[in-house]
Amino acid sequence: MKRYMIERDIAGIGDFSMTELCGAARASNQALATIGSAIQWQHSYVAGDKTFCVYLAESEDDIQKHSSLSGIPVSRITEISQIIVPVTANN
């Protein structure tokens, strides 16, 4: 599977209550269960009017299918080619 960063423009999401965020997570999980093992949600960052979500998926098509099933919009999909962390400097 490939790793992707999914950018989503969602007005006001930074002000969503925990209940509203839980509802979005439930919608996402239901879509993931429908699609099956071709896609996995790793985690998401909420910032202002955007979310940045990290997914493992076989293709961008699987991410678009997830968006359609969950009702959660996709603004941009970027494949992540490498991950670096502070200890990368030690190599």
C-alpha positions, 0 to 999 in steps of 0.5 A, a space after each residue: 500500500 501507498 501512504 497518502 496525505 489527504 487535505 480536506 477543506 471543511 469550514 469551521 472544523 477547527 471549532 467542531 465539538 468532540 461529538 461532531 468529530 466523533 460523528 465524522 470518525 464514525 462516518 469514516 469508519 463505516 466507509 472503511 468497513 465497506 471498502 475493506 482492506 484496500 484502505 486504512 486510516 492512520 490519523 488526522 490533524 485538525 487545523 482551522 478550516 482543514 483536516 490533514 489525514 494520513 491514509 494507507 491505500 492501494 490507490 487514489 481511487 480508493 480514497 475517492 471511494 471513501 470520500 463518496 461513501 463517507 460524505 467527507 470531501 477531499 480537496 487534495 491527495 498527495 502521495 507521501 514518498 518518504 518519512 523523516 523524523 528527528 533520529 533520521 539525522 543519526 543515519 
